[in-house]
Amino acid sequence: MIKISSITALGFLVLIVASPFFGVFSEWKEIILMISGLLIISLSLFIRKELHKVIRIVHRASESKSDTYVENNPQ
């Protein structure tokens, strides 16, 4: 949950920095935006890896683990 909140906070940071009302030199704006973009990319990759782990666990739990033998003999 912390990663998702971090992505939201970085999105708001990008929104504020990219606005024309933010009084910082354009070089600093570009640096802040690039670092924020890299952080968003890395956090989204971590979330994707965790999602794959959860999906694998759910699929393993839903599999039927019964060992039954059924013989079909037409009579």
Summary of the structure (lengths in Angstrom):
residues: 75
radius of gyration: 24.5
end to end distance: 59.7
largest distance: 87.7
contacts: 137
relative contact order: 0.11
helix: 72%
strand: 0%
